Amino acid sequence: MRKFTLNKEQKDLTPTQQQVDRNRDFTRLHHEYERLTKRGKKPLYKDPKLFLLLFLLGIILLLVLLENS
């Protein structure tokens, strides 16, 4: 188990002017946040494994339905 220590020093936690200026452009900041948190999703036609799986499930479902008819 991790052990934590208490930091009893009273530091000034206000950001510097350089940090404020760097994050002032909200559109760039939001774009960087979205890029970090959202993963890229491949479309179905570009993911061959998922396409093959769905194709095989579709064929099996079609065969089962035609067998029961």
N, CA, C, O and CB atoms as a CASP TS submission, in Angstrom:
PFRMAT TS
TARGET T0000
AUTHOR 0000-0000-0000
METHOD Language model
MODEL 1
PARENT N/A
ATOM      1  N   MET     1       0.840  -1.173   0.000  1.00  0.00           N
ATOM      2  CA  MET     1       0.000   0.000   0.000  1.00  0.00           C
ATOM      3  C   MET     1       0.890   1.243   0.000  1.00  0.00           C
ATOM      4  O   MET     1       1.936   1.268   0.649  1.00  0.00           O
ATOM      5  CB  MET     1      -0.958  -0.006   1.217  1.00  0.00           C
ATOM      6  N   ARG     2       0.468   2.266  -0.728  1.00  0.00           N
ATOM      7  CA  ARG     2       1.255   3.487  -0.828  1.00  0.00           C
ATOM      8  C   ARG     2       1.163   4.290   0.453  1.00  0.00           C
ATOM      9  O   ARG     2       0.114   4.338   1.095  1.00  0.00           O
ATOM     10  CB  ARG     2       0.792   4.328  -2.011  1.00  0.00           C
ATOM     11  N   LYS     3       2.246   4.909   0.814  1.00  0.00           N
ATOM     12  CA  LYS     3       2.253   5.769   1.986  1.00  0.00           C
ATOM     13  C   LYS     3       2.323   7.216   1.517  1.00  0.00           C
ATOM     14  O   LYS     3       3.116   7.566   0.642  1.00  0.00           O
ATOM     15  CB  LYS     3       3.442   5.426   2.935  1.00  0.00           C
ATOM     16  N   PHE     4       1.501   8.023   2.100  1.00  0.00           N
ATOM     17  CA  PHE     4       1.450   9.431   1.745  1.00  0.00           C
ATOM     18  C   PHE     4       1.980  10.255   2.908  1.00  0.00           C
ATOM     19  O   PHE     4       1.822   9.881   4.070  1.00  0.00           O
ATOM     20  CB  PHE     4       0.010   9.861   1.375  1.00  0.00           C
ATOM     21  N   THR     5       2.595  11.351   2.593  1.00  0.00           N
ATOM     22  CA  THR     5       3.065  12.261   3.623  1.00  0.00           C
ATOM     23  C   THR     5       2.301  13.561   3.511  1.00  0.00           C
ATOM     24  O   THR     5       1.935  13.982   2.414  1.00  0.00           O
ATOM     25  CB  THR     5       4.584  12.502   3.508  1.00  0.00           C
ATOM     26  N   LEU     6       2.061  14.192   4.634  1.00  0.00           N
ATOM     27  CA  LEU     6       1.381  15.468   4.645  1.00  0.00           C
ATOM     28  C   LEU     6       2.372  16.579   4.376  1.00  0.00           C
ATOM     29  O   LEU     6       3.469  16.603   4.934  1.00  0.00           O
ATOM     30  CB  LEU     6       0.666  15.693   5.973  1.00  0.00           C
ATOM     31  N   ASN     7       1.980  17.485   3.528  1.00  0.00           N
ATOM     32  CA  ASN     7       2.810  18.634   3.230  1.00  0.00           C
ATOM     33  C   ASN     7       2.306  19.786   4.087  1.00  0.00           C
ATOM     34  O   ASN     7       1.246  20.346   3.810  1.00  0.00           O
ATOM     35  CB  ASN     7       2.780  18.991   1.703  1.00  0.00           C
ATOM     36  N   LYS     8       3.040  20.137   5.103  1.00  0.00           N
ATOM     37  CA  LYS     8       2.586  21.159   6.042  1.00  0.00           C
ATOM     38  C   LYS     8       3.096  22.546   5.703  1.00  0.00           C
ATOM     39  O   LYS     8       2.803  23.508   6.413  1.00  0.00           O
ATOM     40  CB  LYS     8       3.012  20.800   7.430  1.00  0.00           C
ATOM     41  N   GLU     9       3.854  22.657   4.632  1.00  0.00           N
ATOM     42  CA  GLU     9       4.344  23.976   4.219  1.00  0.00           C
ATOM     43  C   GLU     9       3.217  24.735   3.546  1.00  0.00           C
ATOM     44  O   GLU     9       2.465  24.165   2.756  1.00  0.00           O
ATOM     45  CB  GLU     9       5.567  23.850   3.266  1.00  0.00           C
ATOM     46  N   GLN    10       3.100  25.980   3.845  1.00  0.00           N
ATOM     47  CA  GLN    10       2.073  26.823   3.235  1.00  0.00           C
ATOM     48  C   GLN    10       2.680  27.527   2.022  1.00  0.00           C
ATOM     49  O   GLN    10       3.305  28.580   2.149  1.00  0.00           O
ATOM     50  CB  GLN    10       1.507  27.862   4.263  1.00  0.00           C
ATOM     51  N   LYS    11       2.487  26.936   0.857  1.00  0.00           N
ATOM     52  CA  LYS    11       3.031  27.501  -0.376  1.00  0.00           C
ATOM     53  C   LYS    11       1.981  28.388  -1.034  1.00  0.00           C
ATOM     54  O   LYS    11       0.778  28.198  -0.859  1.00  0.00           O
ATOM     55  CB  LYS    11       3.485  26.378  -1.348  1.00  0.00           C
ATOM     56  N   ASP    12       2.461  29.340  -1.778  1.00  0.00           N
ATOM     57  CA  ASP    12       1.571  30.193  -2.558  1.00  0.00           C
ATOM     58  C   ASP    12       1.188  29.429  -3.823  1.00  0.00           C
ATOM     59  O   ASP    12       2.053  29.126  -4.644  1.00  0.00           O
ATOM     60  CB  ASP    12       2.250  31.573  -2.903  1.00  0.00           C
ATOM     61  N   LEU    13      -0.090  29.114  -3.991  1.00  0.00           N
ATOM     62  CA  LEU    13      -0.544  28.266  -5.103  1.00  0.00           C
ATOM     63  C   LEU    13      -1.101  29.060  -6.281  1.00  0.00           C
ATOM     64  O   LEU    13      -1.708  28.475  -7.177  1.00  0.00           O
ATOM     65  CB  LEU    13      -1.598  27.305  -4.612  1.00  0.00           C
ATOM     66  N   THR    14      -0.912  30.363  -6.301  1.00  0.00           N
ATOM     67  CA  THR    14      -1.414  31.138  -7.429  1.00  0.00           C
ATOM     68  C   THR    14      -0.510  30.910  -8.633  1.00  0.00           C
ATOM     69  O   THR    14       0.709  30.828  -8.483  1.00  0.00           O
ATOM     70  CB  THR    14      -1.495  32.648  -7.077  1.00  0.00           C
ATOM     71  N   PRO    15      -1.095  30.807  -9.828  1.00  0.00           N
ATOM     72  CA  PRO    15      -0.277  30.558 -11.021  1.00  0.00           C
ATOM     73  C   PRO    15       0.519  31.809 -11.401  1.00  0.00           C
ATOM     74  O   PRO    15       0.133  32.932 -11.079  1.00  0.00           O
ATOM     75  CB  PRO    15      -1.168  30.112 -12.206  1.00  0.00           C
ATOM     76  N   THR    16       1.600  31.593 -12.068  1.00  0.00           N
ATOM     77  CA  THR    16       2.408  32.709 -12.548  1.00  0.00           C
ATOM     78  C   THR    16       1.733  33.327 -13.766  1.00  0.00           C
ATOM     79  O   THR    16       0.828  32.740 -14.359  1.00  0.00           O
ATOM     80  CB  THR    16       3.851  32.246 -12.894  1.00  0.00           C
ATOM     81  N   GLN    17       2.188  34.521 -14.123  1.00  0.00           N
ATOM     82  CA  GLN    17       1.600  35.202 -15.279  1.00  0.00           C
ATOM     83  C   GLN    17       1.866  34.416 -16.564  1.00  0.00           C
ATOM     84  O   GLN    17       1.045  34.444 -17.480  1.00  0.00           O
ATOM     85  CB  GLN    17       2.161  36.634 -15.405  1.00  0.00           C
ATOM     86  N   GLN    18       2.982  33.726 -16.644  1.00  0.00           N
ATOM     87  CA  GLN    18       3.293  32.919 -17.822  1.00  0.00           C
ATOM     88  C   GLN    18       2.295  31.767 -17.953  1.00  0.00           C
ATOM     89  O   GLN    18       1.854  31.470 -19.063  1.00  0.00           O
ATOM     90  CB  GLN    18       4.738  32.376 -17.743  1.00  0.00           C
ATOM     91  N   GLN    19       1.934  31.118 -16.860  1.00  0.00           N
ATOM     92  CA  GLN    19       0.954  30.031 -16.903  1.00  0.00           C
ATOM     93  C   GLN    19      -0.428  30.559 -17.268  1.00  0.00           C
ATOM     94  O   GLN    19      -1.174  29.901 -17.992  1.00  0.00           O
ATOM     95  CB  GLN    19       0.900  29.302 -15.552  1.00  0.00           C
ATOM     96  N   VAL    20      -0.768  31.729 -16.775  1.00  0.00           N
ATOM     97  CA  VAL    20      -2.066  32.323 -17.102  1.00  0.00           C
ATOM     98  C   VAL    20      -2.132  32.648 -18.585  1.00  0.00           C
ATOM     99  O   VAL    20      -3.134  32.361 -19.240  1.00  0.00           O
ATOM    100  CB  VAL    20      -2.315  33.594 -16.262  1.00  0.00           C
ATOM    101  N   ASP    21      -1.072  33.244 -19.119  1.00  0.00           N
ATOM    102  CA  ASP    21      -1.056  33.594 -20.544  1.00  0.00           C
ATOM    103  C   ASP    21      -1.100  32.357 -21.429  1.00  0.00           C
ATOM    104  O   ASP    21      -1.723  32.370 -22.491  1.00  0.00           O
ATOM    105  CB  ASP    21       0.184  34.417 -20.873  1.00  0.00           C
ATOM    106  N   ARG    22      -0.440  31.292 -20.995  1.00  0.00           N
ATOM    107  CA  ARG    22      -0.416  30.069 -21.794  1.00  0.00           C
ATOM    108  C   ARG    22      -1.806  29.453 -21.910  1.00  0.00           C
ATOM    109  O   ARG    22      -2.144  28.896 -22.954  1.00  0.00           O
ATOM    110  CB  ARG    22       0.553  29.058 -21.186  1.00  0.00           C
ATOM    111  N   ASN    23      -2.612  29.544 -20.863  1.00  0.00           N
ATOM    112  CA  ASN    23      -3.940  28.925 -20.880  1.00  0.00           C
ATOM    113  C   ASN    23      -5.052  29.913 -21.157  1.00  0.00           C
ATOM    114  O   ASN    23      -6.224  29.578 -20.988  1.00  0.00           O
ATOM    115  CB  ASN    23      -4.203  28.242 -19.575  1.00  0.00           C
ATOM    116  N   ARG    24      -4.723  31.105 -21.572  1.00  0.00           N
ATOM    117  CA  ARG    24      -5.741  32.107 -21.830  1.00  0.00           C
ATOM    118  C   ARG    24      -6.517  31.810 -23.119  1.00  0.00           C
ATOM    119  O   ARG    24      -7.703  32.127 -23.214  1.00  0.00           O
ATOM    120  CB  ARG    24      -5.103  33.484 -21.910  1.00  0.00           C
ATOM    121  N   ASP    25      -5.865  31.214 -24.092  1.00  0.00           N
ATOM    122  CA  ASP    25      -6.514  30.871 -25.358  1.00  0.00           C
ATOM    123  C   ASP    25      -7.361  29.615 -25.129  1.00  0.00           C
ATOM    124  O   ASP    25      -6.855  28.493 -25.164  1.00  0.00           O
ATOM    125  CB  ASP    25      -5.453  30.644 -26.507  1.00  0.00           C
ATOM    126  N   PHE    26      -8.662  29.827 -24.895  1.00  0.00           N
ATOM    127  CA  PHE    26      -9.524  28.712 -24.506  1.00  0.00           C
ATOM    128  C   PHE    26      -9.739  27.720 -25.637  1.00  0.00           C
ATOM    129  O   PHE    26      -9.855  26.522 -25.378  1.00  0.00           O
ATOM    130  CB  PHE    26     -10.857  29.231 -24.032  1.00  0.00           C
ATOM    131  N   THR    27      -9.796  28.170 -26.864  1.00  0.00           N
ATOM    132  CA  THR    27     -10.036  27.222 -27.964  1.00  0.00           C
ATOM    133  C   THR    27      -8.870  26.247 -28.103  1.00  0.00           C
ATOM    134  O   THR    27      -9.082  25.053 -28.314  1.00  0.00           O
ATOM    135  CB  THR    27     -10.256  27.978 -29.293  1.00  0.00           C
ATOM    136  N   ARG    28      -7.651  26.746 -27.988  1.00  0.00           N
ATOM    137  CA  ARG    28      -6.483  25.864 -28.069  1.00  0.00           C
ATOM    138  C   ARG    28      -6.433  24.928 -26.867  1.00  0.00           C
ATOM    139  O   ARG    28      -6.122  23.744 -27.002  1.00  0.00           O
ATOM    140  CB  ARG    28      -5.184  26.689 -28.155  1.00  0.00           C
ATOM    141  N   LEU    29      -6.741  25.467 -25.690  1.00  0.00           N
ATOM    142  CA  LEU    29      -6.747  24.655 -24.485  1.00  0.00           C
ATOM    143  C   LEU    29      -7.805  23.553 -24.577  1.00  0.00           C
ATOM    144  O   LEU    29      -7.554  22.407 -24.204  1.00  0.00           O
ATOM    145  CB  LEU    29      -6.997  25.532 -23.253  1.00  0.00           C
ATOM    146  N   HIS    30      -8.988  23.912 -25.078  1.00  0.00           N
ATOM    147  CA  HIS    30     -10.062  22.926 -25.222  1.00  0.00           C
ATOM    148  C   HIS    30      -9.702  21.873 -26.261  1.00  0.00           C
ATOM    149  O   HIS    30     -10.009  20.696 -26.073  1.00  0.00           O
ATOM    150  CB  HIS    30     -11.375  23.616 -25.608  1.00  0.00           C
ATOM    151  N   HIS    31      -9.058  22.272 -27.351  1.00  0.00           N
ATOM    152  CA  HIS    31      -8.647  21.323 -28.385  1.00  0.00           C
ATOM    153  C   HIS    31      -7.619  20.338 -27.831  1.00  0.00           C
ATOM    154  O   HIS    31      -7.698  19.140 -28.100  1.00  0.00           O
ATOM    155  CB  HIS    31      -8.069  22.069 -29.604  1.00  0.00           C
ATOM    156  N   GLU    32      -6.658  20.839 -27.063  1.00  0.00           N
ATOM    157  CA  GLU    32      -5.665  19.947 -26.461  1.00  0.00           C
ATOM    158  C   GLU    32      -6.308  18.987 -25.469  1.00  0.00           C
ATOM    159  O   GLU    32      -5.931  17.818 -25.390  1.00  0.00           O
ATOM    160  CB  GLU    32      -4.574  20.759 -25.765  1.00  0.00           C
ATOM    161  N   TYR    33      -7.283  19.490 -24.713  1.00  0.00           N
ATOM    162  CA  TYR    33      -7.986  18.634 -23.758  1.00  0.00           C
ATOM    163  C   TYR    33      -8.760  17.538 -24.487  1.00  0.00           C
ATOM    164  O   TYR    33      -8.712  16.373 -24.091  1.00  0.00           O
ATOM    165  CB  TYR    33      -8.940  19.469 -22.885  1.00  0.00           C
ATOM    166  N   GLU    34      -9.465  17.904 -25.537  1.00  0.00           N
ATOM    167  CA  GLU    34     -10.230  16.922 -26.314  1.00  0.00           C
ATOM    168  C   GLU    34      -9.304  15.884 -26.933  1.00  0.00           C
ATOM    169  O   GLU    34      -9.633  14.698 -26.962  1.00  0.00           O
ATOM    170  CB  GLU    34     -11.049  17.622 -27.414  1.00  0.00           C
ATOM    171  N   ARG    35      -8.157  16.318 -27.425  1.00  0.00           N
ATOM    172  CA  ARG    35      -7.208  15.393 -28.042  1.00  0.00           C
ATOM    173  C   ARG    35      -6.654  14.413 -27.015  1.00  0.00           C
ATOM    174  O   ARG    35      -6.403  13.253 -27.343  1.00  0.00           O
ATOM    175  CB  ARG    35      -6.063  16.164 -28.706  1.00  0.00           C
ATOM    176  N   LEU    36      -6.461  14.858 -25.786  1.00  0.00           N
ATOM    177  CA  LEU    36      -5.938  13.975 -24.751  1.00  0.00           C
ATOM    178  C   LEU    36      -6.993  13.018 -24.216  1.00  0.00           C
ATOM    179  O   LEU    36      -6.682  11.864 -23.919  1.00  0.00           O
ATOM    180  CB  LEU    36      -5.372  14.790 -23.618  1.00  0.00           C
ATOM    181  N   THR    37      -8.228  13.474 -24.087  1.00  0.00           N
ATOM    182  CA  THR    37      -9.237  12.652 -23.426  1.00  0.00           C
ATOM    183  C   THR    37     -10.048  11.791 -24.381  1.00  0.00           C
ATOM    184  O   THR    37     -10.515  10.723 -23.988  1.00  0.00           O
ATOM    185  CB  THR    37     -10.161  13.524 -22.652  1.00  0.00           C
ATOM    186  N   LYS    38     -10.225  12.214 -25.599  1.00  0.00           N
ATOM    187  CA  LYS    38     -11.036  11.447 -26.550  1.00  0.00           C
ATOM    188  C   LYS    38     -10.120  10.606 -27.412  1.00  0.00           C
ATOM    189  O   LYS    38      -9.111  11.089 -27.926  1.00  0.00           O
ATOM    190  CB  LYS    38     -11.910  12.381 -27.431  1.00  0.00           C
ATOM    191  N   ARG    39     -10.473   9.374 -27.561  1.00  0.00           N
ATOM    192  CA  ARG    39      -9.673   8.531 -28.436  1.00  0.00           C
ATOM    193  C   ARG    39     -10.291   8.551 -29.827  1.00  0.00           C
ATOM    194  O   ARG    39     -11.500   8.729 -29.979  1.00  0.00           O
ATOM    195  CB  ARG    39      -9.578   7.078 -27.886  1.00  0.00           C
ATOM    196  N   GLY    40      -9.476   8.372 -30.806  1.00  0.00           N
ATOM    197  CA  GLY    40      -9.969   8.342 -32.169  1.00  0.00           C
ATOM    198  C   GLY    40     -10.760   7.078 -32.429  1.00  0.00           C
ATOM    199  O   GLY    40     -10.335   5.987 -32.050  1.00  0.00           O
ATOM    200  N   LYS    41     -11.883   7.214 -33.060  1.00  0.00           N
ATOM    201  CA  LYS    41     -12.725   6.053 -33.351  1.00  0.00           C
ATOM    202  C   LYS    41     -12.669   5.759 -34.839  1.00  0.00           C
ATOM    203  O   LYS    41     -12.903   6.632 -35.675  1.00  0.00           O
ATOM    204  CB  LYS    41     -14.190   6.292 -32.895  1.00  0.00           C
ATOM    205  N   LYS    42     -12.355   4.525 -35.146  1.00  0.00           N
ATOM    206  CA  LYS    42     -12.304   4.114 -36.542  1.00  0.00           C
ATOM    207  C   LYS    42     -13.720   3.861 -37.042  1.00  0.00           C
ATOM    208  O   LYS    42     -14.542   3.303 -36.315  1.00  0.00           O
ATOM    209  CB  LYS    42     -11.424   2.850 -36.718  1.00  0.00           C
ATOM    210  N   PRO    43     -14.012   4.263 -38.267  1.00  0.00           N
ATOM    211  CA  PRO    43     -15.294   3.885 -38.852  1.00  0.00           C
ATOM    212  C   PRO    43     -15.331   2.376 -39.101  1.00  0.00           C
ATOM    213  O   PRO    43     -14.289   1.722 -39.166  1.00  0.00           O
ATOM    214  CB  PRO    43     -15.543   4.659 -40.169  1.00  0.00           C
ATOM    215  N   LEU    44     -16.522   1.843 -39.237  1.00  0.00           N
ATOM    216  CA  LEU    44     -16.702   0.401 -39.391  1.00  0.00           C
ATOM    217  C   LEU    44     -15.971  -0.131 -40.624  1.00  0.00           C
ATOM    218  O   LEU    44     -15.401  -1.221 -40.589  1.00  0.00           O
ATOM    219  CB  LEU    44     -18.188   0.064 -39.481  1.00  0.00           C
ATOM    220  N   TYR    45     -15.990   0.633 -41.702  1.00  0.00           N
ATOM    221  CA  TYR    45     -15.370   0.131 -42.929  1.00  0.00           C
ATOM    222  C   TYR    45     -13.838   0.152 -42.862  1.00  0.00           C
ATOM    223  O   TYR    45     -13.184  -0.460 -43.707  1.00  0.00           O
ATOM    224  CB  TYR    45     -15.840   0.955 -44.117  1.00  0.00           C
ATOM    225  N   LYS    46     -13.254   0.840 -41.876  1.00  0.00           N
ATOM    226  CA  LYS    46     -11.794   0.854 -41.747  1.00  0.00           C
ATOM    227  C   LYS    46     -11.285  -0.100 -40.675  1.00  0.00           C
ATOM    228  O   LYS    46     -10.075  -0.243 -40.499  1.00  0.00           O
ATOM    229  CB  LYS    46     -11.321   2.250 -41.439  1.00  0.00           C
ATOM    230  N   ASP    47     -12.190  -0.751 -39.958  1.00  0.00           N
ATOM    231  CA  ASP    47     -11.777  -1.706 -38.926  1.00  0.00           C
ATOM    232  C   ASP    47     -12.093  -3.107 -39.442  1.00  0.00           C
ATOM    233  O   ASP    47     -13.232  -3.557 -39.316  1.00  0.00           O
ATOM    234  CB  ASP    47     -12.501  -1.425 -37.546  1.00  0.00           C
ATOM    235  N   PRO    48     -11.126  -3.801 -40.014  1.00  0.00           N
ATOM    236  CA  PRO    48     -11.410  -5.073 -40.679  1.00  0.00           C
ATOM    237  C   PRO    48     -11.856  -6.175 -39.724  1.00  0.00           C
ATOM    238  O   PRO    48     -12.668  -7.016 -40.108  1.00  0.00           O
ATOM    239  CB  PRO    48     -10.195  -5.531 -41.425  1.00  0.00           C
ATOM    240  N   LYS    49     -11.356  -6.197 -38.505  1.00  0.00           N
ATOM    241  CA  LYS    49     -11.741  -7.257 -37.578  1.00  0.00           C
ATOM    242  C   LYS    49     -13.212  -7.130 -37.175  1.00  0.00           C
ATOM    243  O   LYS    49     -13.941  -8.122 -37.149  1.00  0.00           O
ATOM    244  CB  LYS    49     -10.847  -7.223 -36.333  1.00  0.00           C
ATOM    245  N   LEU    50     -13.639  -5.914 -36.865  1.00  0.00           N
ATOM    246  CA  LEU    50     -15.030  -5.708 -36.477  1.00  0.00           C
ATOM    247  C   LEU    50     -15.957  -5.956 -37.664  1.00  0.00           C
ATOM    248  O   LEU    50     -17.032  -6.533 -37.500  1.00  0.00           O
ATOM    249  CB  LEU    50     -15.232  -4.286 -35.926  1.00  0.00           C
ATOM    250  N   PHE    51     -15.553  -5.529 -38.846  1.00  0.00           N
ATOM    251  CA  PHE    51     -16.356  -5.756 -40.037  1.00  0.00           C
ATOM    252  C   PHE    51     -16.519  -7.247 -40.300  1.00  0.00           C
ATOM    253  O   PHE    51     -17.617  -7.707 -40.614  1.00  0.00           O
ATOM    254  CB  PHE    51     -15.724  -5.069 -41.248  1.00  0.00           C
ATOM    255  N   LEU    52     -15.432  -8.004 -40.174  1.00  0.00           N
ATOM    256  CA  LEU    52     -15.492  -9.445 -40.401  1.00  0.00           C
ATOM    257  C   LEU    52     -16.386 -10.119 -39.361  1.00  0.00           C
ATOM    258  O   LEU    52     -17.166 -11.009 -39.699  1.00  0.00           O
ATOM    259  CB  LEU    52     -14.079 -10.054 -40.365  1.00  0.00           C
ATOM    260  N   LEU    53     -16.278  -9.706 -38.112  1.00  0.00           N
ATOM    261  CA  LEU    53     -17.110 -10.268 -37.061  1.00  0.00           C
ATOM    262  C   LEU    53     -18.593 -10.013 -37.328  1.00  0.00           C
ATOM    263  O   LEU    53     -19.408 -10.931 -37.230  1.00  0.00           O
ATOM    264  CB  LEU    53     -16.712  -9.687 -35.711  1.00  0.00           C
ATOM    265  N   LEU    54     -18.943  -8.778 -37.663  1.00  0.00           N
ATOM    266  CA  LEU    54     -20.349  -8.465 -37.948  1.00  0.00           C
ATOM    267  C   LEU    54     -20.839  -9.187 -39.200  1.00  0.00           C
ATOM    268  O   LEU    54     -21.991  -9.617 -39.259  1.00  0.00           O
ATOM    269  CB  LEU    54     -20.534  -6.953 -38.114  1.00  0.00           C
ATOM    270  N   PHE    55     -19.975  -9.319 -40.192  1.00  0.00           N
ATOM    271  CA  PHE    55     -20.345 -10.027 -41.412  1.00  0.00           C
ATOM    272  C   PHE    55     -20.638 -11.503 -41.126  1.00  0.00           C
ATOM    273  O   PHE    55     -21.625 -12.053 -41.616  1.00  0.00           O
ATOM    274  CB  PHE    55     -19.229  -9.901 -42.456  1.00  0.00           C
ATOM    275  N   LEU    56     -19.771 -12.138 -40.329  1.00  0.00           N
ATOM    276  CA  LEU    56     -19.993 -13.549 -39.983  1.00  0.00           C
ATOM    277  C   LEU    56     -21.247 -13.725 -39.126  1.00  0.00           C
ATOM    278  O   LEU    56     -21.999 -14.680 -39.324  1.00  0.00           O
ATOM    279  CB  LEU    56     -18.773 -14.114 -39.240  1.00  0.00           C
ATOM    280  N   LEU    57     -21.478 -12.822 -38.185  1.00  0.00           N
ATOM    281  CA  LEU    57     -22.703 -12.893 -37.386  1.00  0.00           C
ATOM    282  C   LEU    57     -23.950 -12.733 -38.251  1.00  0.00           C
ATOM    283  O   LEU    57     -24.967 -13.390 -38.025  1.00  0.00           O
ATOM    284  CB  LEU    57     -22.686 -11.822 -36.298  1.00  0.00           C
ATOM    285  N   GLY    58     -23.856 -11.849 -39.247  1.00  0.00           N
ATOM    286  CA  GLY    58     -24.977 -11.663 -40.164  1.00  0.00           C
ATOM    287  C   GLY    58     -25.256 -12.905 -40.987  1.00  0.00           C
ATOM    288  O   GLY    58     -26.415 -13.273 -41.174  1.00  0.00           O
ATOM    289  N   ILE    59     -24.219 -13.555 -41.480  1.00  0.00           N
ATOM    290  CA  ILE    59     -24.392 -14.784 -42.263  1.00  0.00           C
ATOM    291  C   ILE    59     -24.968 -15.896 -41.390  1.00  0.00           C
ATOM    292  O   ILE    59     -25.866 -16.620 -41.818  1.00  0.00           O
ATOM    293  CB  ILE    59     -23.045 -15.232 -42.879  1.00  0.00           C
ATOM    294  N   ILE    60     -24.456 -16.032 -40.172  1.00  0.00           N
ATOM    295  CA  ILE    60     -24.976 -17.067 -39.264  1.00  0.00           C
ATOM    296  C   ILE    60     -26.434 -16.807 -38.944  1.00  0.00           C
ATOM    297  O   ILE    60     -27.238 -17.739 -38.923  1.00  0.00           O
ATOM    298  CB  ILE    60     -24.153 -17.121 -37.964  1.00  0.00           C
ATOM    299  N   LEU    61     -26.786 -15.559 -38.695  1.00  0.00           N
ATOM    300  CA  LEU    61     -28.184 -15.207 -38.404  1.00  0.00           C
ATOM    301  C   LEU    61     -29.070 -15.502 -39.611  1.00  0.00           C
ATOM    302  O   LEU    61     -30.183 -16.005 -39.458  1.00  0.00           O
ATOM    303  CB  LEU    61     -28.300 -13.714 -38.007  1.00  0.00           C
ATOM    304  N   LEU    62     -28.580 -15.190 -40.812  1.00  0.00           N
ATOM    305  CA  LEU    62     -29.339 -15.456 -42.026  1.00  0.00           C
ATOM    306  C   LEU    62     -29.540 -16.966 -42.209  1.00  0.00           C
ATOM    307  O   LEU    62     -30.638 -17.402 -42.552  1.00  0.00           O
ATOM    308  CB  LEU    62     -28.621 -14.851 -43.253  1.00  0.00           C
ATOM    309  N   LEU    63     -28.505 -17.755 -41.986  1.00  0.00           N
ATOM    310  CA  LEU    63     -28.624 -19.217 -42.117  1.00  0.00           C
ATOM    311  C   LEU    63     -29.606 -19.795 -41.100  1.00  0.00           C
ATOM    312  O   LEU    63     -30.378 -20.696 -41.426  1.00  0.00           O
ATOM    313  CB  LEU    63     -27.250 -19.881 -41.947  1.00  0.00           C
ATOM    314  N   VAL    64     -29.580 -19.283 -39.876  1.00  0.00           N
ATOM    315  CA  VAL    64     -30.504 -19.775 -38.849  1.00  0.00           C
ATOM    316  C   VAL    64     -31.939 -19.428 -39.208  1.00  0.00           C
ATOM    317  O   VAL    64     -32.839 -20.251 -39.048  1.00  0.00           O
ATOM    318  CB  VAL    64     -30.148 -19.190 -37.472  1.00  0.00           C
ATOM    319  N   LEU    65     -32.154 -18.210 -39.695  1.00  0.00           N
ATOM    320  CA  LEU    65     -33.515 -17.817 -40.068  1.00  0.00           C
ATOM    321  C   LEU    65     -34.016 -18.598 -41.285  1.00  0.00           C
ATOM    322  O   LEU    65     -35.186 -18.976 -41.333  1.00  0.00           O
ATOM    323  CB  LEU    65     -33.570 -16.316 -40.357  1.00  0.00           C
ATOM    324  N   LEU    66     -33.146 -18.844 -42.265  1.00  0.00           N
ATOM    325  CA  LEU    66     -33.573 -19.617 -43.438  1.00  0.00           C
ATOM    326  C   LEU    66     -33.801 -21.091 -43.099  1.00  0.00           C
ATOM    327  O   LEU    66     -34.627 -21.747 -43.734  1.00  0.00           O
ATOM    328  CB  LEU    66     -32.533 -19.499 -44.551  1.00  0.00           C
ATOM    329  N   GLU    67     -33.090 -21.608 -42.121  1.00  0.00           N
ATOM    330  CA  GLU    67     -33.264 -23.003 -41.709  1.00  0.00           C
ATOM    331  C   GLU    67     -34.604 -23.204 -41.015  1.00  0.00           C
ATOM    332  O   GLU    67     -35.253 -24.238 -41.170  1.00  0.00           O
ATOM    333  CB  GLU    67     -32.122 -23.436 -40.782  1.00  0.00           C
ATOM    334  N   ASN    68     -35.004 -22.195 -40.248  1.00  0.00           N
ATOM    335  CA  ASN    68     -36.267 -22.314 -39.512  1.00  0.00           C
ATOM    336  C   ASN    68     -37.477 -22.086 -40.406  1.00  0.00           C
ATOM    337  O   ASN    68     -38.577 -22.490 -40.030  1.00  0.00           O
ATOM    338  CB  ASN    68     -36.295 -21.329 -38.360  1.00  0.00           C
ATOM    339  N   SER    69     -37.332 -21.474 -41.544  1.00  0.00           N
ATOM    340  CA  SER    69     -38.477 -21.171 -42.408  1.00  0.00           C
ATOM    341  C   SER    69     -39.023 -22.362 -43.119  1.00  0.00           C
ATOM    342  O   SER    69     -39.986 -22.242 -43.876  1.00  0.00           O
ATOM    343  CB  SER    69     -38.107 -20.156 -43.406  1.00  0.00           C
TER
END
